[in-house]
Amino acid sequence: MSKILVIDKDTVTAESLERLCQALTIPVEIVQTHANATRSYHRDPVDAIFLSSDMSMLDPKALVDELEAISAQNKMPRAPVIILYKDEVHFRRLGLKAIPRSRSMPKPISMEEVYQLFAAMGLTKANLVAGGGSEVRQKLIQHAKFIEESEAWIAKLKAKLFKS
């Protein structure tokens, strides 16, 4: 089964993506360096790549070029890249919008939007259809738990941001 590759040092973003993937039973791998990203991409099939453009020690364009070369070597299309950014000016300066088969998302990312991306790629339907009745119920329980944890996290964040 293919996986989602997350290349980000932002633990909040990486952990949020990991929790969503776990709830959907989609394998996920989180890496923080160029070398680990290429090694992971070369080792296992990847459905999508979440790449942070805000990592100071990583050249996003060079990494995507290398992933493109790995894909060409394996005679398969490169996985779509979702470029995550905090600073839109920096994102535009890097010229990342021109990367083919990519899309951008500002941080903090919306899990609803990520879920819609997964659904568009067929990752959500395939996993639900693959399971039987009890597995579907288990996935629904996992989704409910994910939503509860997300709401608790948002409440904590609001409390910190809006202290009186």
DSSP file with accessible surface (Angstrom, degrees, kcal/mol):
  #  RESIDUE AA STRUCTURE BP1 BP2  ACC     N-H-->O    O-->H-N    N-H-->O    O-->H-N    TCO  KAPPA ALPHA  PHI   PSI    X-CA   Y-CA   Z-CA
    1    1 A M              0   0  153      0, 0.0    25,-0.0     0, 0.0     2,-0.0   0.000 360.0 360.0 360.0 142.4    0.0    0.0    0.0
    2    2 A S        -     0   0   32     42,-0.1     2,-0.3    44,-0.1    44,-0.2  -0.259 360.0-147.6 -73.6 166.3    1.2    3.5   -0.8
    3    3 A K  E     -a   46   0A  11     42,-1.6    44,-3.1    23,-0.1    45,-0.9  -0.801  16.1-110.8-130.7 171.2    1.9    6.1    1.9
    4    4 A I  E     -ab  48  28A   0     23,-2.4    25,-2.3    -2,-0.3     2,-0.6  -0.907  29.9-149.5-101.4 130.1    1.7    9.8    2.5
    5    5 A L  E     -ab  49  29A   0     43,-2.6    45,-3.0    -2,-0.5     2,-0.5  -0.910   9.9-166.4-104.8 122.1    5.1   11.4    2.9
    6    6 A V  E     -ab  50  30A   0     23,-3.1    25,-2.9    -2,-0.6     2,-0.7  -0.949   5.9-173.3-111.0 122.1    5.3   14.4    5.2
    7    7 A I  E     +ab  51  31A   0     43,-3.6    45,-2.7    -2,-0.5     2,-0.3  -0.888  40.1 115.0-116.3  95.2    8.5   16.6    5.0
    8    8 A D        -     0   0    2     23,-1.6    25,-0.1    -2,-0.7    -2,-0.1  -0.961  53.0-156.5-163.4 140.4    8.2   19.1    7.8
    9    9 A K  S    S+     0   0  103     -2,-0.3     2,-0.9    23,-0.1     3,-0.1   0.499  71.1 104.4 -95.4  -8.8    9.9   20.1   11.1
   10   10 A D     >  -     0   0   35      1,-0.2     4,-2.7     2,-0.1     5,-0.2  -0.640  58.0-163.6 -74.9 104.9    6.7   21.8   12.3
   11   11 A T  H  > S+     0   0   81     -2,-0.9     4,-2.8     1,-0.2     5,-0.3   0.843  84.0  56.6 -64.9 -33.5    5.5   19.1   14.8
   12   12 A V  H  > S+     0   0   58      2,-0.2     4,-2.0     1,-0.2    -1,-0.2   0.954 113.2  40.1 -62.7 -47.9    2.0   20.5   15.0
   13   13 A T  H  > S+     0   0    6      2,-0.2     4,-2.4     1,-0.2     5,-0.2   0.946 117.4  48.1 -65.7 -48.3    1.5   20.2   11.3
   14   14 A A  H  X S+     0   0    5     -4,-2.7     4,-2.5     1,-0.2    -2,-0.2   0.921 113.6  46.8 -61.1 -44.3    3.2   16.8   11.0
   15   15 A E  H  X S+     0   0   95     -4,-2.8     4,-2.6    -5,-0.2    -1,-0.2   0.870 110.5  53.0 -68.6 -35.0    1.3   15.4   14.0
   16   16 A S  H  X S+     0   0   15     -4,-2.0     4,-2.1    -5,-0.3    -2,-0.2   0.937 111.9  45.1 -63.6 -45.4   -2.0   16.6   12.7
   17   17 A L  H  X S+     0   0    0     -4,-2.4     4,-2.6     1,-0.2    -2,-0.2   0.911 112.6  52.2 -64.1 -40.0   -1.4   15.0    9.3
   18   18 A E  H  X S+     0   0   65     -4,-2.5     4,-2.8    -5,-0.2    -2,-0.2   0.924 108.8  49.5 -63.6 -43.1   -0.3   11.8   11.0
   19   19 A R  H  X S+     0   0   58     -4,-2.6     4,-2.4     2,-0.2    -1,-0.2   0.908 111.6  48.7 -63.2 -42.1   -3.4   11.7   13.1
   20   20 A L  H  X S+     0   0    4     -4,-2.1     4,-1.8     2,-0.2    -1,-0.2   0.940 112.5  48.2 -63.3 -45.2   -5.7   12.1   10.1
   21   21 A C  H  <>S+     0   0    0     -4,-2.6     5,-3.2     1,-0.2     4,-0.3   0.916 111.5  50.4 -62.3 -40.8   -3.8    9.5    8.2
   22   22 A Q  H ><5S+     0   0  107     -4,-2.8     3,-1.2     1,-0.2    -1,-0.2   0.908 108.3  52.4 -63.8 -40.2   -4.0    7.1   11.1
   23   23 A A  H 3<5S+     0   0    7     -4,-2.4    -1,-0.2     1,-0.3    -2,-0.2   0.856 115.1  42.0 -63.5 -32.5   -7.7    7.7   11.4
   24   24 A L  T 3<5S-     0   0    5     -4,-1.8    -1,-0.3    -5,-0.2    -2,-0.2   0.356 113.2-120.8 -92.9   3.7   -8.1    6.9    7.7
   25   25 A T  T < 5 +     0   0   54     -3,-1.2    -3,-0.2    -4,-0.3    -4,-0.1   0.851  62.8 147.2  53.6  42.4   -5.7    3.9    8.0
   26   26 A I      < -     0   0    5     -5,-3.2    -1,-0.2    -6,-0.1    -2,-0.1  -0.920  53.1-117.4-103.4 123.2   -3.4    5.5    5.4
   27   27 A P        -     0   0   53      0, 0.0   -23,-2.4     0, 0.0     2,-0.3  -0.330  37.8-172.4 -58.9 142.1    0.3    4.8    6.1
   28   28 A V  E     -b    4   0A  33    -25,-0.2     2,-0.4   -23,-0.0   -23,-0.2  -0.988  15.2-166.2-139.3 144.3    2.3    7.9    6.8
   29   29 A E  E     -b    5   0A  52    -25,-2.3   -23,-3.1    -2,-0.3     2,-0.5  -0.998   8.0-156.1-132.3 132.6    6.0    8.7    7.2
   30   30 A I  E     +b    6   0A  55     -2,-0.4     2,-0.3   -25,-0.2   -23,-0.2  -0.929  18.8 170.8-109.9 125.8    7.4   12.0    8.6
   31   31 A V  E     -b    7   0A  11    -25,-2.9   -23,-1.6    -2,-0.5     3,-0.0  -0.889  23.8-162.9-129.6 162.9   10.9   13.0    7.7
   32   32 A Q        +     0   0   92     -2,-0.3     2,-0.3   -25,-0.2   -23,-0.1   0.383  65.3  61.7-128.8   2.5   12.8   16.2    8.2
   33   33 A T  S  > S-     0   0   60      1,-0.1     4,-2.1   -25,-0.1     5,-0.2  -0.911  75.8-120.7-131.9 160.3   15.8   16.1    5.8
   34   34 A H  H  > S+     0   0   52     -2,-0.3     4,-2.5    23,-0.2     5,-0.2   0.926 113.8  50.1 -59.8 -48.4   16.4   16.0    2.1
   35   35 A A  H  > S+     0   0   47      1,-0.2     4,-2.4     2,-0.2    -1,-0.2   0.912 111.9  46.6 -61.7 -44.2   18.3   12.7    2.3
   36   36 A N  H  > S+     0   0   64      1,-0.2     4,-2.5     2,-0.2    -1,-0.2   0.865 111.2  53.3 -66.8 -35.2   15.6   11.0    4.4
   37   37 A A  H  X S+     0   0    0     -4,-2.1     4,-2.6     2,-0.2    -2,-0.2   0.941 111.8  43.3 -64.7 -47.1   12.9   12.3    2.0
   38   38 A T  H  X S+     0   0   18     -4,-2.5     4,-2.4     2,-0.2     5,-0.2   0.904 114.2  51.3 -67.5 -38.2   14.6   10.9   -1.1
   39   39 A R  H  X S+     0   0  136     -4,-2.4     4,-2.0    -5,-0.2    -2,-0.2   0.940 113.0  45.2 -62.4 -45.3   15.4    7.6    0.7
   40   40 A S  H  X S+     0   0    0     -4,-2.5     4,-2.0     1,-0.2    -2,-0.2   0.910 113.4  49.8 -64.9 -42.8   11.7    7.2    1.8
   41   41 A Y  H  < S+     0   0   20     -4,-2.6    -1,-0.2     1,-0.2    -2,-0.2   0.887 113.6  46.0 -64.2 -38.7   10.4    8.1   -1.6
   42   42 A H  H  < S+     0   0   98     -4,-2.4    -1,-0.2    -5,-0.2    -2,-0.2   0.853 112.7  51.1 -72.5 -32.8   12.7    5.7   -3.3
   43   43 A R  H  < S+     0   0  127     -4,-2.0    -2,-0.2    -5,-0.2    -1,-0.2   0.898 117.2  21.0 -74.9 -44.1   11.9    2.8   -0.8
   44   44 A D  S  < S-     0   0   64     -4,-2.0    -1,-0.1    -5,-0.1   -42,-0.1  -0.933  85.7 -96.5-130.1 151.4    8.1    2.8   -0.9
   45   45 A P        -     0   0   68      0, 0.0   -42,-1.6     0, 0.0     2,-0.4  -0.361  40.3-151.4 -62.8 144.4    5.3    4.0   -3.2
   46   46 A V  E     -a    3   0A  20    -44,-0.2   -42,-0.2     1,-0.1     3,-0.1  -0.979  20.1-169.7-125.9 131.0    3.9    7.4   -2.3
   47   47 A D  E    S-     0   0A  49    -44,-3.1     2,-0.3    -2,-0.4   -43,-0.2   0.808  77.2  -5.2 -83.7 -36.0    0.4    8.7   -2.9
   48   48 A A  E     -a    4   0A   0    -45,-0.9   -43,-2.6    31,-0.2     2,-0.5  -0.987  59.4-140.6-158.6 153.3    1.1   12.4   -1.9
   49   49 A I  E     -ac   5  81A   1     31,-2.5    33,-3.7    -2,-0.3     2,-0.7  -0.980   5.2-159.6-122.2 125.0    3.9   14.5   -0.5
   50   50 A F  E     -ac   6  82A   0    -45,-3.0   -43,-3.6    -2,-0.5     2,-0.5  -0.935  21.2-175.5-101.6 115.8    3.4   17.3    2.0
   51   51 A L  E     -ac   7  83A   1     31,-2.7    33,-2.7    -2,-0.7     2,-0.4  -0.956  19.2-142.4-122.5 120.8    6.4   19.5    1.8
   52   52 A S  E >   - c   0  84A   2    -45,-2.7     3,-0.6    -2,-0.5    33,-0.2  -0.665   5.2-163.9 -80.6 130.2    7.1   22.5    4.0
   53   53 A S  T 3  S+     0   0    2     31,-3.0    32,-0.1    -2,-0.4    -1,-0.1   0.499  81.2  73.6 -87.9  -2.0    8.7   25.4    2.2
   54   54 A D  T 3   +     0   0   49     30,-0.4     2,-0.7     2,-0.0    -1,-0.2   0.347  62.3 114.1 -96.1   5.6    9.7   27.0    5.5
   55   55 A M    X   -     0   0   15     -3,-0.6     3,-1.5     1,-0.2   -23,-0.0  -0.696  55.4-154.3 -82.3 118.4   12.5   24.6    6.4
   56   56 A S  T 3  S+     0   0  114     -2,-0.7    -1,-0.2     1,-0.3    -3,-0.0   0.792  89.4  49.1 -66.0 -30.5   15.7   26.6    6.3
   57   57 A M  T 3  S+     0   0  162      2,-0.0     2,-0.4     0, 0.0    -1,-0.3   0.230 100.8  78.8 -95.4  16.8   18.1   23.7    5.5
   58   58 A L    <   -     0   0   15     -3,-1.5     3,-0.1   -25,-0.1    -3,-0.1  -0.985  63.7-150.3-131.7 132.4   16.0   22.3    2.6
   59   59 A D     >  -     0   0   90     -2,-0.4     4,-2.4     1,-0.2     5,-0.2  -0.876  12.7-163.9 -98.2 102.9   15.7   23.5   -1.0
   60   60 A P  H  > S+     0   0    4      0, 0.0     4,-2.6     0, 0.0     5,-0.2   0.884  86.5  50.6 -58.0 -40.2   12.2   22.5   -2.0
   61   61 A K  H  > S+     0   0   92      2,-0.2     4,-2.5     1,-0.2     5,-0.2   0.927 111.1  47.8 -64.8 -44.2   12.8   22.9   -5.7
   62   62 A A  H  > S+     0   0   38      2,-0.2     4,-2.2     1,-0.2    -1,-0.2   0.904 112.3  50.4 -63.7 -39.1   15.9   20.7   -5.6
   63   63 A L  H  X S+     0   0    0     -4,-2.4     4,-2.6     2,-0.2     5,-0.2   0.943 110.9  47.6 -64.6 -46.2   14.1   18.1   -3.6
   64   64 A V  H  X S+     0   0    4     -4,-2.6     4,-2.5     1,-0.2    -2,-0.2   0.908 110.4  53.4 -63.0 -39.0   11.2   18.0   -6.0
   65   65 A D  H  X S+     0   0  110     -4,-2.5     4,-2.1     1,-0.2    -1,-0.2   0.914 110.2  47.4 -60.5 -41.3   13.6   17.7   -8.9
   66   66 A E  H  X S+     0   0   84     -4,-2.2     4,-2.3     2,-0.2    -2,-0.2   0.904 111.2  50.0 -68.1 -39.4   15.3   14.7   -7.3
   67   67 A L  H  X S+     0   0    1     -4,-2.6     4,-2.4     1,-0.2    -2,-0.2   0.890 109.1  53.4 -64.6 -36.1   11.9   13.1   -6.6
   68   68 A E  H  X S+     0   0   81     -4,-2.5     4,-2.5    -5,-0.2    -2,-0.2   0.914 108.4  49.6 -63.1 -41.4   11.0   13.7  -10.2
   69   69 A A  H  X S+     0   0   59     -4,-2.1     4,-2.5     2,-0.2    -2,-0.2   0.903 109.7  50.6 -65.9 -40.8   14.3   11.9  -11.3
   70   70 A I  H  X S+     0   0   14     -4,-2.3     4,-2.0     1,-0.2    -1,-0.2   0.924 111.5  49.1 -61.6 -43.9   13.5    8.9   -9.0
   71   71 A S  H  <>S+     0   0    1     -4,-2.4     5,-2.4     2,-0.2     4,-0.2   0.911 110.7  49.3 -62.7 -43.0   10.1    8.7  -10.5
   72   72 A A  H ><5S+     0   0   70     -4,-2.5     3,-1.2     1,-0.2    -1,-0.2   0.911 109.4  52.5 -62.9 -40.5   11.5    8.8  -14.1
   73   73 A Q  H 3<5S+     0   0  134     -4,-2.5    -1,-0.2     1,-0.3    -2,-0.2   0.884 112.8  44.3 -62.0 -37.7   14.0    6.1  -13.2
   74   74 A N  T 3<5S-     0   0   73     -4,-2.0    -1,-0.3     2,-0.2    -2,-0.2   0.367 113.0-123.1 -87.5   2.6   11.1    4.0  -11.9
   75   75 A K  T < 5S+     0   0  192     -3,-1.2    -3,-0.2    -4,-0.2    -2,-0.1   0.903  73.6 110.7  55.3  47.9    9.0    4.8  -15.0
   76   76 A M  S   <S-     0   0   97     -5,-2.4    -1,-0.2    -6,-0.1    -2,-0.2  -0.975  74.4 -93.5-144.0 155.5    6.1    6.2  -13.0
   77   77 A P        -     0   0   96      0, 0.0     2,-0.1     0, 0.0    -9,-0.0  -0.399  46.8-103.0 -69.6 149.4    4.7    9.7  -12.4
   78   78 A R        -     0   0    3      1,-0.1     3,-0.1    -2,-0.1   -10,-0.1  -0.450  41.5-103.7 -68.1 143.6    5.9   11.7   -9.4
   79   79 A A        -     0   0    6     -2,-0.1   -31,-0.2     1,-0.1   -32,-0.1  -0.337  46.5 -92.0 -63.3 148.2    3.4   11.8   -6.5
   80   80 A P        -     0   0   36      0, 0.0   -31,-2.5     0, 0.0     2,-0.5  -0.342  40.0-138.8 -62.3 146.1    1.6   15.1   -6.2
   81   81 A V  E     -cd  49 102A   1     20,-2.3    22,-2.0   -33,-0.2     2,-0.7  -0.935  10.6-161.5-112.6 127.4    3.2   17.7   -3.9
   82   82 A I  E     -cd  50 103A   5    -33,-3.7   -31,-2.7    -2,-0.5     2,-0.6  -0.941  17.0-150.9-106.5 110.7    1.3   19.8   -1.5
   83   83 A I  E     -cd  51 104A   1     20,-3.2    22,-2.6    -2,-0.7     2,-0.4  -0.768   7.9-157.9 -90.0 121.4    3.5   22.7   -0.5
   84   84 A L  E     +cd  52 105A   0    -33,-2.7   -31,-3.0    -2,-0.6   -30,-0.4  -0.801  16.9 173.9 -99.2 138.0    2.9   24.1    3.0
   85   85 A Y  E     - d   0 106A  23     20,-1.8    22,-2.9    -2,-0.4     3,-0.1  -0.993  32.8-173.4-145.7 150.7    3.9   27.6    3.8
   86   86 A K  S    S+     0   0  136     -2,-0.3     2,-0.7     1,-0.2    -1,-0.1   0.719  86.5  52.9-101.9 -40.5    3.7   30.1    6.6
   87   87 A D     >  -     0   0   79      1,-0.2     4,-2.4     2,-0.0    -1,-0.2  -0.859  63.2-170.1-105.4 105.7    5.2   33.1    4.8
   88   88 A E  H  > S+     0   0   83     -2,-0.7     4,-2.7     1,-0.2     5,-0.2   0.866  87.2  55.4 -64.9 -34.5    3.5   33.7    1.5
   89   89 A V  H  > S+     0   0   93      2,-0.2     4,-2.5     1,-0.2    -1,-0.2   0.943 110.5  45.1 -63.4 -46.1    6.1   36.2    0.4
   90   90 A H  H  > S+     0   0   53      2,-0.2     4,-2.0     1,-0.2    -2,-0.2   0.919 112.0  53.3 -62.2 -42.8    8.9   33.7    0.9
   91   91 A F  H  X>S+     0   0    2     -4,-2.4     5,-1.3     1,-0.2     4,-0.5   0.925 112.0  44.0 -58.3 -46.9    6.8   31.0   -0.9
   92   92 A R  H ><5S+     0   0  141     -4,-2.7     3,-1.1     1,-0.2    -1,-0.2   0.892 109.6  56.6 -66.9 -38.9    6.3   33.3   -3.9
   93   93 A R  H 3<5S+     0   0  172     -4,-2.5    -1,-0.2     1,-0.3    -2,-0.2   0.865 103.5  54.4 -62.1 -35.7   10.0   34.3   -3.9
   94   94 A L  H 3<5S-     0   0   54     -4,-2.0    -1,-0.3    -5,-0.2    -2,-0.2   0.652 105.7-132.2 -72.7 -14.4   11.0   30.6   -4.1
   95   95 A G  T X<5 +     0   0   27     -3,-1.1     3,-1.0    -4,-0.5    -3,-0.2   0.813  55.8 146.6  68.8  31.7    8.8   30.2   -7.2
   96   96 A L  G > < +     0   0    1     -5,-1.3     3,-1.5     1,-0.2    -4,-0.1   0.674  54.1  75.5 -76.7 -16.4    7.2   27.1   -5.9
   97   97 A K  G 3  S+     0   0  132     -6,-0.3    -1,-0.2     1,-0.3     5,-0.2   0.767  88.4  62.3 -66.1 -20.9    3.8   27.8   -7.5
   98   98 A A  G <  S+     0   0   84     -3,-1.0    -1,-0.3     2,-0.1    -2,-0.2   0.504  73.0 116.0 -85.1  -3.0    5.3   26.7  -10.9
   99   99 A I  S X  S-     0   0   17     -3,-1.5     3,-0.6    -4,-0.1   -18,-0.1  -0.503  70.6-120.8 -69.4 125.1    6.1   23.2   -9.8
  100  100 A P  T 3  S+     0   0   91      0, 0.0   -19,-0.2     0, 0.0     3,-0.1  -0.309  91.5  18.8 -64.7 153.1    4.0   20.8  -11.9
  101  101 A R  T 3  S+     0   0  134      1,-0.2   -20,-2.3   -21,-0.1     2,-0.3   0.906 104.4 117.4  52.6  45.6    1.5   18.5  -10.1
  102  102 A S  E <   -d   81   0A  34     -3,-0.6     2,-0.3   -22,-0.2   -20,-0.2  -0.926  42.2-172.8-136.6 164.0    1.6   20.6   -7.0
  103  103 A R  E     -d   82   0A 105    -22,-2.0   -20,-3.2    -2,-0.3     2,-0.3  -0.965  19.2-130.3-149.2 157.5   -0.7   22.7   -4.9
  104  104 A S  E     -d   83   0A  30     -2,-0.3   -20,-0.2   -22,-0.2   -22,-0.0  -0.844  16.0-173.4-116.3 152.9   -0.1   25.0   -2.0
  105  105 A M  E     -d   84   0A   1    -22,-2.6   -20,-1.8    -2,-0.3     2,-0.1  -0.983  22.2-129.2-142.2 129.0   -1.7   25.4    1.4
  106  106 A P  E     -d   85   0A  70      0, 0.0   -20,-0.2     0, 0.0     4,-0.2  -0.468  43.2 -84.0 -75.2 148.9   -1.1   28.0    4.0
  107  107 A K  S    S+     0   0   23    -22,-2.9     2,-0.1    -2,-0.1     3,-0.0  -0.753 110.4  54.0 -91.0 146.5   -0.3   27.0    7.6
  108  108 A P  S    S-     0   0  118      0, 0.0     2,-0.1     0, 0.0    -1,-0.1   0.483  93.2-144.9 -71.8 141.1   -2.0   26.2    9.8
  109  109 A I        -     0   0   22     -2,-0.1     2,-0.6    -4,-0.1    -2,-0.1  -0.402   8.0-120.5 -79.2 153.5   -3.6   23.7    7.5
  110  110 A S     >  -     0   0   42     -4,-0.2     4,-2.2     1,-0.1     5,-0.2  -0.842   9.9-153.6 -94.4 121.4   -7.2   22.8    7.5
  111  111 A M  H  > S+     0   0   26     -2,-0.6     4,-2.9     1,-0.2     5,-0.2   0.834  97.6  58.5 -63.9 -30.3   -7.8   19.1    8.2
  112  112 A E  H  > S+     0   0  135      2,-0.2     4,-2.2     1,-0.2    -1,-0.2   0.918 107.2  46.7 -63.4 -40.8  -11.1   19.4    6.3
  113  113 A E  H  > S+     0   0   57      2,-0.2     4,-2.0     1,-0.2    -2,-0.2   0.903 112.6  49.3 -68.1 -39.2   -9.2   20.6    3.2
  114  114 A V  H  X S+     0   0    0     -4,-2.2     4,-2.7     2,-0.2    -2,-0.2   0.926 109.5  52.3 -64.9 -42.6   -6.6   17.8    3.6
  115  115 A Y  H  X S+     0   0   82     -4,-2.9     4,-2.7     1,-0.2    -2,-0.2   0.917 108.0  51.6 -59.4 -41.7   -9.5   15.3    3.9
  116  116 A Q  H  X S+     0   0  129     -4,-2.2     4,-2.5     2,-0.2    -1,-0.2   0.882 108.8  51.1 -63.0 -38.0  -11.0   16.6    0.7
  117  117 A L  H  X S+     0   0   25     -4,-2.0     4,-1.8     2,-0.2    -2,-0.2   0.940 110.9  47.8 -62.1 -46.6   -7.6   16.2   -1.0
  118  118 A F  H  <>S+     0   0    0     -4,-2.7     5,-2.5     1,-0.2     6,-0.6   0.907 111.9  50.2 -60.4 -42.0   -7.4   12.6    0.2
  119  119 A A  H ><5S+     0   0   27     -4,-2.7     3,-1.4     1,-0.2    -1,-0.2   0.915 108.5  52.3 -63.6 -41.8  -11.0   12.0   -1.0
  120  120 A A  H 3<5S+     0   0   87     -4,-2.5    -1,-0.2     1,-0.3    -2,-0.2   0.837 109.2  50.4 -63.6 -30.7  -10.1   13.5   -4.4
  121  121 A M  T 3<5S-     0   0   67     -4,-1.8    -1,-0.3    -5,-0.1    -2,-0.2   0.466 117.6-115.8 -84.7  -2.8   -7.2   11.1   -4.7
  122  122 A G  T <>5S+     0   0   30     -3,-1.4     4,-1.4    -4,-0.3    -3,-0.2   0.619  80.6 123.5  81.0  12.8   -9.5    8.2   -3.8
  123  123 A L  H  ><S+     0   0   17     -5,-2.5     4,-1.1    -6,-0.2    -4,-0.2   0.822  72.1  45.2 -78.3 -30.1   -7.7    7.4   -0.5
  124  124 A T  H  > S+     0   0    6     -6,-0.6     4,-1.9     2,-0.2     5,-0.2   0.938 115.2  44.3 -80.7 -45.4  -10.7    7.8    1.8
  125  125 A K  H  > S+     0   0  143      1,-0.2     4,-2.9     2,-0.2     5,-0.3   0.923 111.6  53.6 -64.6 -44.5  -13.2    5.8   -0.3
  126  126 A A  H  X S+     0   0   59     -4,-1.4     4,-2.0     1,-0.2    -1,-0.2   0.909 110.3  47.1 -60.2 -41.0  -10.8    3.0   -1.1
  127  127 A N  H  X S+     0   0   18     -4,-1.1     4,-0.9     2,-0.2    -1,-0.2   0.892 114.7  45.5 -70.2 -38.2  -10.0    2.5    2.6
  128  128 A L  H  < S+     0   0   49     -4,-1.9     3,-0.4     1,-0.2    -2,-0.2   0.905 114.9  47.0 -72.0 -38.4  -13.7    2.5    3.7
  129  129 A V  H  < S+     0   0  121     -4,-2.9    -2,-0.2     1,-0.2    -1,-0.2   0.875 105.2  61.1 -70.3 -33.9  -14.8    0.2    0.9
  130  130 A A  H  < S+     0   0   85     -4,-2.0    -1,-0.2    -5,-0.3    -2,-0.2   0.819  97.4  71.6 -64.4 -28.7  -11.9   -2.2    1.5
  131  131 A G  S  < S-     0   0   12     -4,-0.9     2,-0.0    -3,-0.4    -3,-0.0  -0.444  80.5-123.2 -89.2 159.4  -13.1   -2.9    5.1
  132  132 A G     >  -     0   0   41     -2,-0.1     4,-2.2     1,-0.0     5,-0.2  -0.155  46.8 -76.4 -83.4-169.4  -16.2   -4.9    6.2
  133  133 A G  H  > S+     0   0   50      1,-0.2     4,-2.1     2,-0.2     5,-0.2   0.911 131.7  46.0 -59.2 -45.4  -19.0   -3.6    8.3
  134  134 A S  H  > S+     0   0   82      1,-0.2     4,-2.2     2,-0.2    -1,-0.2   0.875 111.9  52.3 -68.8 -34.7  -17.1   -3.8   11.6
  135  135 A E  H  > S+     0   0  102      2,-0.2     4,-2.3     1,-0.2    -1,-0.2   0.880 107.7  51.8 -67.9 -36.9  -14.1   -2.2   10.1
  136  136 A V  H  X S+     0   0   47     -4,-2.2     4,-2.4     2,-0.2    -2,-0.2   0.935 109.9  49.4 -63.7 -44.4  -16.2    0.7    8.8
  137  137 A R  H  X S+     0   0  155     -4,-2.1     4,-2.3     1,-0.2    -2,-0.2   0.915 110.1  51.5 -59.9 -42.2  -17.6    1.2   12.3
  138  138 A Q  H  X S+     0   0   99     -4,-2.2     4,-2.4     1,-0.2    -1,-0.2   0.909 109.2  50.0 -61.8 -40.7  -14.1    1.2   13.7
  139  139 A K  H  X S+     0   0   18     -4,-2.3     4,-2.6     2,-0.2    -1,-0.2   0.904 109.1  51.7 -65.4 -39.7  -13.1    3.8   11.2
  140  140 A L  H  X S+     0   0  104     -4,-2.4     4,-2.5     2,-0.2    -2,-0.2   0.909 109.5  50.0 -63.6 -38.4  -16.1    6.0   12.2
  141  141 A I  H  X S+     0   0  103     -4,-2.3     4,-2.6     2,-0.2    -2,-0.2   0.923 110.3  50.5 -64.3 -41.8  -15.1    5.6   15.8
  142  142 A Q  H  X S+     0   0   58     -4,-2.4     4,-2.7     2,-0.2    -2,-0.2   0.907 110.1  50.0 -62.3 -41.8  -11.5    6.7   14.9
  143  143 A H  H  X S+     0   0   32     -4,-2.6     4,-2.6     2,-0.2    -1,-0.2   0.923 110.5  49.5 -61.9 -44.4  -12.9    9.7   13.0
  144  144 A A  H  X S+     0   0   47     -4,-2.5     4,-2.5     1,-0.2    -2,-0.2   0.922 111.9  48.4 -61.7 -41.7  -15.0   10.7   16.0
  145  145 A K  H  X S+     0   0  125     -4,-2.6     4,-2.8     2,-0.2     5,-0.2   0.921 110.8  51.1 -64.5 -42.8  -12.0   10.4   18.3
  146  146 A F  H  X S+     0   0   18     -4,-2.7     4,-2.7     1,-0.2    -2,-0.2   0.927 110.6  48.9 -60.1 -43.4   -9.9   12.4   15.9
  147  147 A I  H  X S+     0   0   88     -4,-2.6     4,-2.7     2,-0.2    -2,-0.2   0.929 111.6  49.0 -63.6 -44.1  -12.5   15.2   15.8
  148  148 A E  H  X S+     0   0  130     -4,-2.5     4,-2.3     1,-0.2    -2,-0.2   0.930 112.8  47.3 -61.6 -44.3  -12.8   15.2   19.6
  149  149 A E  H  X S+     0   0   78     -4,-2.8     4,-2.5     2,-0.2    -2,-0.2   0.902 112.7  50.0 -64.4 -39.4   -9.0   15.4   20.0
  150  150 A S  H  X S+     0   0   23     -4,-2.7     4,-2.6    -5,-0.2    -2,-0.2   0.918 110.5  48.8 -65.5 -42.8   -8.9   18.2   17.3
  151  151 A E  H  X S+     0   0  124     -4,-2.7     4,-2.4     2,-0.2    -2,-0.2   0.907 111.6  49.7 -64.7 -38.4  -11.6   20.2   19.1
  152  152 A A  H  X S+     0   0   51     -4,-2.3     4,-2.3     2,-0.2    -2,-0.2   0.920 111.5  49.1 -64.7 -41.9   -9.8   19.8   22.4
  153  153 A W  H  X S+     0   0   98     -4,-2.5     4,-2.5     2,-0.2    -2,-0.2   0.919 111.4  49.2 -64.0 -42.2   -6.5   21.0   20.8
  154  154 A I  H  X S+     0   0   75     -4,-2.6     4,-2.9     1,-0.2    -2,-0.2   0.909 109.5  52.2 -63.7 -41.2   -8.3   24.0   19.2
  155  155 A A  H  X S+     0   0   59     -4,-2.4     4,-2.3     2,-0.2    -1,-0.2   0.923 110.8  47.6 -62.0 -41.9   -9.9   24.9   22.6
  156  156 A K  H  X S+     0   0  148     -4,-2.3     4,-2.0     2,-0.2    -2,-0.2   0.915 112.3  49.7 -64.0 -42.8   -6.4   24.8   24.2
  157  157 A L  H  X S+     0   0   67     -4,-2.5     4,-2.7     2,-0.2     5,-0.2   0.929 110.7  49.2 -63.0 -44.5   -5.0   26.9   21.5
  158  158 A K  H  X S+     0   0  121     -4,-2.9     4,-2.7     1,-0.2    -1,-0.2   0.904 109.1  53.3 -61.2 -41.4   -7.8   29.5   21.8
  159  159 A A  H  < S+     0   0   61     -4,-2.3    -1,-0.2     1,-0.2    -2,-0.2   0.895 112.7  44.0 -61.3 -39.4   -7.3   29.6   25.5
  160  160 A K  H >< S+     0   0  153     -4,-2.0     3,-0.7     1,-0.2    -2,-0.2   0.897 117.5  44.6 -71.4 -40.5   -3.6   30.4   25.0
  161  161 A L  H 3< S+     0   0  115     -4,-2.7    -2,-0.2     1,-0.2    -1,-0.2   0.834 118.0  41.7 -73.6 -34.5   -4.2   32.9   22.2
  162  162 A F  T 3< S+     0   0  152     -4,-2.7    -1,-0.2    -5,-0.2    -2,-0.1  -0.152  74.8 155.9-111.0  40.0   -7.0   34.8   23.9
  163  163 A K    <         0   0  164     -3,-0.7    -3,-0.1     1,-0.1    -4,-0.0  -0.396 360.0 360.0 -63.5 139.3   -5.8   35.0   27.5
  164  164 A S              0   0  172     -2,-0.1    -1,-0.1     0, 0.0    -2,-0.0  -0.481 360.0 360.0 -83.7 360.0   -7.5   37.9   29.3
